[in-house]
Every structure is written in C-alpha cells, then in structure tokens.
C-alpha cells in the first residue's frame, strides 16, 4: 500500500470514527491511565493527581520511574504479553477483538501520557491525532509499534507537507513529488487473525487483537445475510 492510498484509507476511517472518538475520548483516556497505574503499581509508577500544579506534574514527568514505565510499555509483562497489551485488555475487556484504530488510539494515549518529552499529562487533540496516525500506519504495514526516535517530530513535517501537496493537487499545475511520504512495504497487508507486532516481528498480539476487528465481522455477517436471502429467492 503506497503512501497516498494509506493516507486516503486513514482519512476515511478517521472521518467515520472521529465523532465517536471525540465523545468517548475523555472516558477512554481515563481508563487507559487508570489501567497504566494498576498494571505498573505504585512501586514502579508513582501516582499523580490530575489537579496537581504544573511544577508537581513536571516533577512527576522527570521521575526516573515514569521514564522506566514509558520504556517498558513494549516489554514483556507476563506470559509473553507486553505491558501495553495488558493495558489494552483492561480498557477493552468486554471486546473479543479490537480494531487497528482502537489499538492505535489506546497505545497513543499510553505513549503520550508517559513520554518524558511530552510536557504535561493532559494530551492535546493535535498531538493525539499525530501519534494515532503513526501507530495506525505501523499496524497496517505490520511493523512494531515501539516508538522510533524523532518519529513524532517527523510526523509533524510530513503532515504539513502532505497538506501542501493536497492543496497543490487541486490546481492545474500539480507538483509531482514524494516529499513527506512515508515508505511503504509495497503491498497491502493480507488479512489474518492477529494484528501486527507490538515489539518485534516475532511478537504478535493475541488473537482477539484482530487486523480488521469489528469491520470484518460485520462484513461476514452481511455476506451471510445476502447468501440466505439469495437461497430464499431461488426457492
């Protein structure tokens, strides 16, 4: 899947889910943060009051235990499951499968909340969108979700350049360039029962972190209904 196709796919999915995510964002963010504290425990991660002063929040962010928790997000917690996997399981424990967009979203909240380079603990919508886009792209390309150095800053540049190219594409003289695009794997990911790795190519998420999630299930149900209707008409 090339970068233009990926961008269109992301925009279609984002447009459908954005309104829903906005309504749920506060609740999900709180659940992700609560799960983080539950999984790590106070011995590994000191708690922070969300009404704390900026000085207290800055002190918390610079605490070595917070930095260690951020670094451990994609390390193994137990039974070959990473910390972030267990966190997502706690947040969406009622779901048998979790879509790529929900995985990208939940992981983004955990990353930005603990990231020592991100000031504060209240995550801005703009920053969250960028991290979700990075994670979603990695999931589609079946790449590890472990953060790469400078990727968030690079995404800011890439996003700005993509917007410039979109504007130029509307004019008669469209500039032909791949500047700002992210290299792709060259083909679309094949469907499977597991999502891409959270740490390395050999470490996959459990089966219920499905590549297509609820969308594929609805497609199967729709196909079954059409087949049933066709058989009835033939009778």
C-alpha positions as CSV (number, residue, x, y, z in Angstrom):
1,X,0.0,0.0,0.0
2,X,1.6,3.3,-1.1
3,X,1.6,6.4,1.0
4,X,-1.3,8.1,-1.0
5,X,-3.5,5.1,-0.6
6,X,-2.7,4.8,3.1
7,X,-3.5,8.5,3.6
8,X,-6.9,8.0,1.9
9,X,-7.6,4.9,3.9
10,X,-6.7,6.6,7.2
11,X,-8.8,9.7,6.3
12,X,-11.9,7.5,5.5
13,X,-11.6,5.6,8.8
14,X,-10.8,8.7,10.8
15,X,-13.8,10.6,9.4
16,X,-16.2,7.8,10.4
17,X,-14.7,7.3,13.9
18,X,-13.7,10.9,14.8
19,X,-17.1,11.9,16.1
20,X,-17.4,8.7,18.1
21,X,-13.9,9.0,19.4
22,X,-14.4,12.6,20.5
23,X,-17.4,11.6,22.5
24,X,-15.6,8.7,24.1
25,X,-12.1,10.3,24.3
26,X,-12.3,11.5,27.9
27,X,-13.6,8.2,29.3
28,X,-11.2,6.1,27.3
29,X,-8.2,8.2,28.2
30,X,-9.1,7.9,31.9
31,X,-9.5,4.2,31.6
32,X,-6.1,3.9,29.8
33,X,-4.4,6.0,32.5
34,X,-6.1,4.0,35.3
35,X,-5.0,0.7,33.7
36,X,-1.4,2.0,33.5
37,X,-1.3,2.7,37.2
38,X,-2.9,-0.7,38.0
39,X,-0.5,-2.7,35.9
40,X,2.7,-1.0,37.0
41,X,1.7,-0.5,40.6
42,X,2.9,2.3,42.9
43,X,6.2,0.7,43.4
44,X,7.0,1.1,39.7
45,X,5.0,4.2,38.9
46,X,4.1,6.9,41.4
47,X,0.6,8.2,41.1
48,X,-0.2,11.8,40.0
49,X,-3.2,13.9,40.9
50,X,-4.6,15.4,37.7
51,X,-5.3,18.5,39.6
52,X,-1.7,18.9,40.5
53,X,0.3,22.0,39.9
54,X,2.4,22.4,36.8
55,X,5.5,22.1,39.0
56,X,4.3,18.8,40.5
57,X,3.4,17.5,37.1
58,X,6.9,18.4,35.7
59,X,8.5,16.7,38.7
60,X,6.4,13.6,38.1
61,X,7.3,13.5,34.4
62,X,11.0,13.8,35.2
63,X,10.8,11.0,37.8
64,X,13.0,8.0,36.7
65,X,10.2,5.6,37.5
66,X,8.0,7.3,34.9
67,X,10.8,7.1,32.3
68,X,11.2,3.5,33.1
69,X,7.5,2.8,32.7
70,X,7.5,4.5,29.3
71,X,10.5,2.4,28.2
72,X,8.8,-0.8,29.5
73,X,5.5,-0.3,27.6
74,X,6.5,-2.7,24.9
75,X,8.5,-5.1,27.1
76,X,7.1,-8.4,28.2
77,X,4.8,-8.2,31.3
78,X,3.8,-11.9,31.7
79,X,3.1,-14.9,29.6
80,X,4.7,-13.4,26.5
81,X,2.3,-10.4,26.7
82,X,3.6,-6.9,26.8
83,X,2.6,-4.2,29.3
84,X,0.7,-2.3,26.7
85,X,-1.2,-5.4,25.6
86,X,-2.3,-6.0,29.2
87,X,-3.3,-2.3,29.5
88,X,-5.5,-2.6,26.3
89,X,-7.0,-5.8,27.6
90,X,-8.1,-3.9,30.8
91,X,-9.5,-1.0,28.8
92,X,-11.5,-3.1,26.3
93,X,-12.0,-6.2,28.3
94,X,-15.6,-6.6,27.0
95,X,-14.4,-6.9,23.4
96,X,-13.3,-10.2,21.9
97,X,-11.5,-8.3,19.1
98,X,-10.0,-4.8,19.0
99,X,-9.8,-3.0,15.7
100,X,-6.5,-1.5,14.5
101,X,-7.8,2.1,15.0
102,X,-8.7,1.3,18.7
103,X,-5.3,-0.3,19.2
104,X,-3.6,2.8,17.7
105,X,-5.7,5.0,19.8
106,X,-5.2,3.3,23.1
107,X,-1.4,2.8,22.6
108,X,-1.1,6.5,21.6
109,X,-2.7,7.6,24.9
110,X,-0.3,5.4,26.9
111,X,2.7,6.6,25.0
112,X,1.9,10.3,25.2
113,X,0.9,10.1,28.9
114,X,4.2,8.5,29.9
115,X,6.5,10.1,27.3
116,X,9.0,12.3,29.3
117,X,9.5,14.5,26.2
118,X,5.8,15.4,26.1
119,X,5.1,18.2,28.6
120,X,2.1,17.8,30.9
121,X,-0.3,14.9,31.4
122,X,-3.3,16.3,29.5
123,X,-2.9,15.2,25.9
124,X,-3.8,17.7,23.1
125,X,-6.1,16.5,20.3
126,X,-3.5,17.6,17.7
127,X,-0.7,15.5,19.3
128,X,-3.0,12.6,19.8
129,X,-4.0,12.6,16.2
130,X,-0.4,12.5,15.1
131,X,0.5,9.6,17.4
132,X,-2.6,7.7,16.3
133,X,-1.6,8.2,12.6
134,X,1.9,6.9,13.3
135,X,0.6,3.8,15.2
136,X,-2.2,3.1,12.6
137,X,0.3,3.2,9.7
138,X,2.6,0.8,11.5
139,X,-0.3,-1.6,12.2
140,X,-1.3,-1.5,8.5
141,X,2.3,-2.2,7.5
142,X,2.7,-4.9,10.2
143,X,5.6,-3.0,11.8
144,X,6.5,-2.9,15.5
145,X,4.7,-0.2,17.5
146,X,7.7,0.5,19.7
147,X,8.5,4.3,19.2
148,X,11.3,5.3,16.9
149,X,13.5,8.3,17.7
150,X,12.1,11.5,16.3
151,X,9.1,10.0,14.7
152,X,6.6,12.4,16.3
153,X,8.6,15.4,15.1
154,X,8.9,13.9,11.6
155,X,5.2,13.3,11.5
156,X,4.5,17.0,12.1
157,X,6.7,17.8,9.0
158,X,5.1,15.0,6.9
159,X,1.6,16.1,7.8
160,X,2.3,19.8,6.9
161,X,3.9,18.7,3.6
162,X,1.0,16.4,2.8
163,X,-1.5,19.2,3.3
164,X,0.6,21.4,0.9
165,X,0.6,18.7,-1.7
166,X,-3.2,18.3,-1.4
167,X,-3.7,22.0,-2.0
168,X,-1.4,21.9,-5.0
169,X,-3.2,18.9,-6.3
170,X,-6.3,21.0,-6.6
171,X,-4.6,23.4,-9.0
172,X,-3.8,22.7,-12.7
173,X,-0.1,22.5,-12.1
174,X,0.2,19.7,-9.7
175,X,3.7,19.1,-8.3
176,X,4.9,15.5,-8.7
177,X,6.9,14.7,-5.6
178,X,7.0,12.1,-2.9
179,X,8.4,14.5,-0.3
180,X,6.9,13.9,3.1
181,X,5.6,10.5,2.3
182,X,6.4,7.5,4.4
183,X,8.0,4.5,2.7
184,X,5.5,1.7,2.3
185,X,6.0,-2.1,2.3
186,X,4.9,-2.1,-1.4
187,X,1.7,-4.1,-0.9
188,X,-1.4,-4.2,1.2
189,X,-1.3,-6.3,4.3
190,X,-3.0,-9.6,4.0
191,X,-5.9,-10.3,6.3
192,X,-5.2,-12.5,9.4
193,X,-6.4,-13.4,12.8
194,X,-3.7,-11.4,14.6
195,X,-2.6,-7.9,14.5
196,X,0.9,-6.8,13.7
197,X,3.6,-7.0,16.4
198,X,3.9,-4.5,19.3
199,X,7.5,-5.2,19.9
200,X,9.2,-7.2,17.2
201,X,8.2,-9.2,14.1
202,X,8.2,-12.4,16.2
203,X,5.9,-11.0,18.9
204,X,2.3,-10.9,17.9
205,X,-0.7,-9.7,19.8
206,X,-3.3,-12.3,21.0
207,X,-5.9,-13.5,18.6
208,X,-8.5,-11.0,19.7
209,X,-6.4,-8.1,18.6
210,X,-7.8,-8.7,15.1
211,X,-6.5,-6.9,11.9
212,X,-9.9,-5.9,10.7
213,X,-11.7,-6.0,14.0
214,X,-15.4,-5.4,14.1
215,X,-15.5,-4.3,10.5
216,X,-14.6,-7.7,9.2
217,X,-17.1,-9.4,11.5
218,X,-19.8,-7.1,10.2
219,X,-18.8,-7.9,6.6
220,X,-19.0,-11.7,7.3
221,X,-22.5,-11.2,8.8
222,X,-23.6,-9.1,5.9
223,X,-22.3,-11.7,3.4
224,X,-24.2,-14.5,5.3
225,X,-27.4,-12.5,5.2
226,X,-27.1,-11.9,1.5
227,X,-26.5,-15.6,0.8
228,X,-29.5,-16.6,2.9
229,X,-31.7,-14.1,1.0
230,X,-30.4,-15.4,-2.3
231,X,-31.3,-19.0,-1.4
232,X,-34.8,-18.0,-0.3
233,X,-35.4,-16.2,-3.6
234,X,-34.3,-19.3,-5.6
235,X,-36.9,-21.4,-3.7
